[in-house]
Amino acid sequence: MRYLSAPVIRTIAIISVIAIHATNEGITAKMTQLDFYRWSIVNVYQAIFRVTGLPLFVMLTGFLLLQPEKYSESLSTFFKKRWNRLAVCVFFFGILYFLWDFTVKNQPFTSNYVIQSMLSVGPYYHFWYLYMIVGLYLLTPLIRALIPNLSKKLLIYFAAIWFTGITLVSVIPLFGFVFNSDMFPLLGFLGYFVLGAFLPRIKVKTKYLIVFIIVGLITISIGTYYMAWFGNLKLYFFQEYLSPFVIATSMLFFIVLFRTTSKGLQKHKRLDLIVNTISDYTLPIFLLHPIIMESLQNGYFGFAINGNIINQVIEVPILTFATLAICLAIIIPVSKIPLIKKLVGVN
């Protein structure tokens, strides 16, 4: 079954992931007024793209993998599908990023660096997401066995303890205290994953959801601004993927997308083609985009797109869509070659 919302959600999510990396602007104690102005603009972008990026991917993955018709899938079939899609392309891009690190970025080559990278975030900073997804895949067969016995009350109970745990673990340290997270073993992205299968069933009027989404985005943006203003060590607390504000806002956005993108897209043939093309190449775009973005920022293509040349208001969207376009221009023709198709992660 092909859910019409899935390509739209994937497209929004991958554009947001690229955009959040395009907004990587630091803040320092010696920041000038102009620097702070630039950062404030970027802060608004970050508030939006944190909500519309990776959480959507995780919730959509949960929605697709936890449908009742998938429960009869054997362990071998399930893991063979995941392995065939991820293993070869992750290995290929892993080597590519180590080469990028050692040659272009002049990272000294040591075996300890390679081993530690593979054991922590991966060959490059964005690989952490793939590690997290693999962890969710390992739990999926168990979750599938539990869900048929999950009543509405138990689902609410699961959501409550996950959200409460996430909130306490993230908020209490802001006040200088240490909280024992062992009390809440159900933390991390598991809540996004499981609840993604049930969120589209929630019956709340869309207009109210949109109001709460706007309030959430404003809270995230203003909250980060004040954390910066007062010099809090957890500057980006409000923007963390597992902050209560991003969780709530992204889940509401996920529900709205399911309601508003399931119909009518095919009436706009060109837009439908663009959305489905981006959706089909989401994995290789995700894996390739940091190299393309850094090449654009550093002028490796003969021109540069960065915040020192262009005002961030327009630099972020220009860099985002330029990165996306170049990724597609590379991946689409390359994926037509049978031997390379699997290397870049195209089905």
C-alpha positions in Angstrom: 0.0 0.0 0.0 1.3 3.5 -0.9 0.1 6.2 1.4 -0.3 9.5 -0.4 0.9 11.5 2.6 4.2 9.6 2.8 5.9 11.3 -0.2 4.8 14.7 1.0 6.0 14.1 4.6 9.3 12.7 3.3 9.8 15.7 1.0 9.1 18.2 3.8 11.3 16.3 6.2 14.4 16.0 3.9 14.2 19.7 2.9 14.0 20.6 6.6 17.0 18.4 7.4 19.0 20.1 4.7 17.8 23.5 5.9 18.6 22.9 9.6 22.2 22.1 8.5 22.2 25.3 6.4 21.4 27.3 9.6 24.4 26.1 11.5 25.4 29.5 12.9 27.3 29.6 16.2 26.9 32.1 19.1 29.9 33.2 21.2 30.5 35.4 24.1 32.2 38.0 21.9 29.3 38.1 19.4 28.8 41.6 17.8 25.4 43.2 17.4 25.4 42.2 13.7 26.3 38.7 14.5 23.5 38.5 17.0 21.1 39.9 14.5 22.1 37.2 12.0 21.8 34.5 14.6 18.3 35.8 15.6 17.2 35.3 12.0 18.7 31.9 11.9 17.0 31.1 15.2 13.5 31.5 13.6 14.5 29.1 10.8 15.9 26.6 13.3 12.6 26.6 15.3 10.7 25.7 12.2 13.0 23.1 10.7 13.6 21.3 14.0 9.8 20.7 14.1 9.4 19.8 10.4 12.6 17.6 10.0 13.8 14.5 11.7 10.8 13.9 14.0 8.6 13.6 10.9 10.9 10.9 9.5 10.7 8.9 12.7 7.0 9.2 13.1 6.4 8.3 9.4 8.7 5.3 9.8 6.7 4.2 12.8 3.4 4.7 11.0 4.5 2.6 8.0 6.2 -0.2 9.9 3.5 -0.6 12.6 0.5 -1.0 10.3 -1.6 -4.2 11.1 -0.9 -5.8 7.7 2.8 -5.8 8.5 2.5 -7.9 11.8 2.7 -11.2 10.0 6.1 -10.4 8.5 8.8 -12.8 9.6 11.9 -11.7 11.4 14.1 -12.8 8.4 11.9 -11.0 5.9 11.8 -7.8 8.0 15.6 -7.6 8.6 16.4 -8.7 5.0 14.5 -5.7 3.7 16.2 -3.3 6.0 19.6 -4.8 5.5 19.3 -4.8 1.7 18.4 -1.1 1.7 20.8 0.3 4.3 23.9 -1.9 4.6 25.6 -1.4 1.2 24.8 2.3 0.8 25.8 3.2 4.4 29.1 1.3 4.0 29.7 3.2 0.7 28.9 6.6 2.0 30.9 5.8 5.2 34.0 5.3 3.2 33.2 8.4 1.1 32.9 10.6 4.3 36.1 9.2 5.8 37.9 10.2 2.6 36.3 13.6 2.7 37.4 14.1 6.3 41.0 13.0 5.7 41.6 14.7 2.3 39.4 17.8 2.1 39.0 18.7 5.8 42.6 17.6 6.7 41.5 15.4 9.6 44.6 13.4 10.7 44.2 9.8 9.9 44.4 7.4 12.8 42.9 4.0 13.4 41.6 5.3 16.8 39.7 8.1 15.1 38.1 5.7 12.6 37.1 3.2 15.3 35.8 5.9 17.7 33.8 7.5 14.9 32.2 4.2 14.0 31.3 3.6 17.7 29.8 7.0 18.3 28.1 9.2 15.8 29.4 7.4 12.7 31.7 8.5 9.8 30.1 12.0 9.8 27.8 14.0 12.0 24.5 13.0 10.3 25.1 9.3 10.6 23.8 9.4 14.2 20.2 9.3 12.7 20.9 6.0 10.9 22.3 4.5 14.1 19.1 5.6 15.9 16.9 4.1 13.2 18.8 0.8 13.3 18.0 0.7 17.0 14.3 1.2 16.3 14.4 -1.5 13.6 15.8 -3.9 16.2 12.8 -3.2 18.5 10.1 -3.2 15.7 9.3 -6.9 15.8 8.8 -6.7 19.6 6.6 -3.6 19.3 4.5 -5.3 16.6 3.9 -8.2 18.9 2.8 -5.8 21.7 0.6 -3.4 19.8 -2.4 -5.7 19.2 -2.8 -5.8 23.0 -2.3 -2.1 23.4 -5.6 -0.6 24.5 -6.4 3.1 24.3 -5.7 3.5 28.0 -2.3 1.7 27.7 -1.4 3.8 24.7 -2.1 7.0 26.7 -0.2 5.6 29.6 2.8 4.9 27.3 2.6 8.5 25.8 2.4 9.9 29.3 5.4 8.2 30.8 7.5 8.8 27.7 6.6 12.5 27.6 7.0 12.9 31.4 10.4 11.2 31.4 11.6 13.3 28.5 10.5 16.5 30.1 12.0 15.7 33.5 15.3 14.5 32.1 15.6 17.7 29.9 14.2 20.3 32.3 15.5 19.5 35.7 19.2 20.0 34.8 18.3 23.6 33.8 17.9 24.3 37.5 21.3 22.9 38.4 20.1 19.5 39.6 21.0 16.0 38.4 18.0 13.7 37.6 18.3 9.9 37.6 16.9 8.9 34.2 16.8 5.2 35.1 13.3 5.9 36.5 12.2 6.3 32.9 13.7 3.7 30.7 11.4 4.6 27.8 13.2 7.6 26.5 14.8 8.6 23.2 13.0 8.5 19.9 10.9 5.5 20.7 8.0 7.6 21.6 8.0 9.3 18.2 8.2 5.9 16.5 5.4 4.2 18.4 3.0 7.2 18.5 3.5 7.9 14.8 1.3 4.9 14.1 -1.6 6.3 16.2 -1.3 10.1 15.8 -3.4 10.3 12.6 -6.3 8.9 14.5 -6.5 11.8 16.9 -9.8 13.8 16.4 -9.1 17.4 17.1 -10.1 20.2 14.7 -7.3 21.2 12.3 -7.8 24.9 13.0 -7.0 24.3 16.7 -3.9 22.2 15.8 -2.6 24.9 13.6 -3.0 27.5 16.4 -1.0 25.2 18.8 1.6 24.7 16.1 2.1 28.4 15.7 2.3 28.8 19.5 4.8 26.0 19.7 7.1 27.6 17.0 6.9 31.0 18.7 7.7 29.4 22.1 10.7 27.5 20.6 12.1 30.6 18.9 11.6 33.1 21.8 12.7 30.5 24.3 16.0 30.0 22.5 16.4 33.8 22.1 16.2 34.2 25.9 18.5 31.3 26.6 21.1 33.1 24.5 20.3 36.5 26.0 20.9 35.2 29.6 23.9 33.1 28.5 22.4 29.7 29.6 24.8 26.8 29.0 21.9 24.8 27.4 21.4 27.4 24.7 19.5 25.2 22.4 17.3 23.4 24.9 14.1 24.6 23.3 15.3 23.3 19.9 16.4 19.8 21.0 14.5 17.0 19.2 13.6 15.6 22.5 12.6 18.8 24.2 8.9 18.8 25.2 8.2 21.8 22.9 9.6 20.2 19.7 7.9 16.9 20.5 4.5 18.4 21.0 4.7 20.8 18.0 6.1 18.2 15.6 3.4 15.7 16.5 0.7 18.2 15.9 2.3 19.1 12.5 2.4 15.4 11.6 -1.3 15.1 12.2 -2.1 18.1 10.1 0.0 16.8 7.3 -1.9 13.6 7.2 -5.1 15.4 7.0 -4.2 17.9 4.3 -1.8 16.1 1.9 -3.7 12.8 1.3 -5.9 14.3 -1.5 -5.5 16.6 -4.4 -1.7 16.4 -4.9 -2.1 14.5 -8.2 -4.2 17.3 -9.7 -0.9 19.3 -9.9 1.1 17.0 -12.1 4.4 18.9 -12.0 4.3 19.4 -8.2 3.3 15.7 -7.8 6.3 14.7 -9.9 8.8 16.9 -7.9 7.4 15.6 -4.6 7.6 11.9 -5.6 11.0 12.3 -7.1 12.4 13.9 -3.9 10.6 11.2 -1.8 12.1 8.3 -3.9 15.6 9.6 -3.4 15.3 10.7 0.2 18.0 8.3 1.6 20.8 9.1 -0.9 19.9 12.9 -0.6 20.2 12.6 3.2 23.6 10.8 3.0 25.1 13.0 0.3 23.9 16.5 1.2 26.6 17.5 3.8 29.4 17.1 1.1 27.4 19.2 -1.4 26.5 21.8 1.2 30.0 22.2 2.5 31.3 22.4 -1.1 28.8 25.3 -1.8 29.7 27.1 1.4 33.5 26.9 0.7 33.2 27.7 -3.0 34.4 24.3 -4.3 32.0 24.7 -7.3 33.5 28.0 -8.3 31.1 30.1 -6.3 30.2 30.3 -2.6 26.9 30.4 -0.8 27.3 31.3 2.9 26.3 33.8 5.5 29.3 36.0 5.0 28.3 36.7 1.4 24.5 36.6 1.5 22.1 37.8 4.2 20.8 34.7 6.2 17.2 35.6 5.4 17.8 34.5 1.8 21.0 32.5 2.2 19.4 29.6 4.1 16.7 28.9 1.5 19.1 29.4 -1.4 21.7 27.1 0.1 19.0 24.5 1.0 17.5 24.3 -2.5 20.9 24.6 -4.3 22.1 21.6 -2.2 18.9 19.6 -2.9 19.1 20.4 -6.6 22.7 19.3 -6.9 22.1 16.2 -4.9 19.3 15.2 -7.3 21.4 16.1 -10.4 24.1 13.7 -9.2 21.9 10.9 -7.7 19.3 10.5 -10.5 21.6 9.8 -13.4 24.0 7.8 -11.3 21.1 5.6 -9.9 20.4 4.5 -13.5 23.6 2.5 -13.5 22.6 -1.0 -12.1 25.8 -1.6 -10.1 25.8 1.9 -8.5 22.1 2.0 -7.8 22.4 -0.1 -4.7 25.5 1.8 -3.5 23.7 5.1 -3.3 20.6 3.6 -1.6 18.0 3.7 -4.3 15.3 1.0 -4.3 
